[in-house]
Structures are given as C-alpha cells and as structure tokens.
Amino acid sequence: MWGLDHRGIARRTIPTMGGGLPGHEKGDGRAVLAVQPDVVLFTAVRFTREPFPADRVAHLPPETLSVSERELLALPEFRQDYRWRSVALQSATLNFFERQVTREAH
C-alpha cells in the first residue's frame, strides 16, 4: 500500500513528503482497491489486546493512518466490498478488512 511494488504509488507526488515515517508516506487508495486484495491491514490497529470495534476504525486520528488507509476509508466501494474482522490469536487480536467475495452465476 506504500508503493514498494506499485509504480503508480511509487511515482505519486505527495505534498507532505518528507514529514512522515520514511517509506510510509506514499499511497493510493484507488490503486490498492483496484487490485482487490483479499485482506487489508491498517497498521495502527492490526494487532490489539481485544477486538478493535469496527465503528471506531473510521474515527482513528488521521495522523495514525497512511495515505492509502485514509483514502480507502473515503471510498464507497471499499466500505461496500470489505468487512472489518477481528480474530483472536494466542497472545493478541488480529484486526483487518476482508474482501467479501461475490461470485456471479455462469
């Protein structure tokens, strides 16, 4: 989601470039959504002690979200096609968005 393997994201101009965590400043929510990943992790809340409430994701402080994360949350297609999940692991909870696969009848 930060352009390491996506030319469009890597070459995108970010007005605030140089003011954030190196290697984490670029992104493009539409480009991420276009490849239809099965799972999308939001860095700030990917691991928590307890399940992170779905209704709080959209209210995370903007400075804790990457460009791609902020842009994904603003896209109606993302909100429609992805559901928030929390899965208990042995020592933490993994929180993520999972793509809801819809299959057309042939």
N, C-alpha and C positions, 0 to 999 in steps of 0.2 A: 504494500500500500504506500510505500515511500519511494518507489521508482528504482529500486535496485535492479529489477529485471523488466522494467517497462520504460521504453524510450520516451513515450509521451510524457510520463510523470517526471522522468529524469530531466527532461528538457524544459519543463514548465517553469515559467517565471513566477516566483513567489515574492511579493512586495516586501515581506518582513524577513527575507532570507538573511541569515547571519545572527539573528536574535534568539534562536532557539537551540534545542539539542542537536548537535551535528549529526547528520544522517537521518534525521526525523522531521525535517522541516517541509519536505515536499509531499505532495499527494494530489489525488484527483478522484473524488467520489464517483463520478460518472464512469471513469475508466475502470475503476475497481468493479463497479456494478456490471459493466459490460462483459466481463469475463465470468460472471455468475459463480463466484466462489461458493462452495458448499458451506463454509464456516467463515465468519468474520469475527476476529478478536479485537476488542477495544482495550488498548494497553493498560489504561488506568484501573480497570476493573476486571481484568481477565482472571485473576486469582484473588479470592477473598475468603475470609473465615466462614461466613454464612452466605447463602444465596443473595446476590445483589438484586434488589427489586427492579423489575422491568420498567416501571413508571419513573424511576429515578435516573435512568440512562440518559434520557433527553434533557435532564436538568444538571448534568455534570458541568462543572465550571469549564468554560471554553478553553482556558489555558491548560487543562488536563487532557484535551483531545487533540489528535493530529488533524491536519487539513482534511485528509480522506474521511476520518471519523465524523468531523463536523459536517462535511458535505453529504455524506451518506445519510445522516440523520435528517437532513433537509429534503431528501428526495422521496416523493410519494411512492415511487416504485420499490425503494428499499423497505419502507415501512410496510408495504403490502406483501412483498415476497419473502421477508425474513422475520423470524420469530426469535425472541430472547429465550435462552435456556440457561439453566444453572444445573450443573451436575456435581454431586458430592464425590470427592476423591478421598483418599485415605487421610490426608492432612490439610485439605483446603477444598474450596468450591471453585470449579471452573465455570466461568460465565462467558457466553458467546451468543452471537446471532447465527441461526441456522437457516439455510435456504429451504423454503417449502417447495418441494418438487411437485410440479403438476405435470401430469403426462396426458397428452392428447390421445384419444382413441384413434386407432388406424383401421 
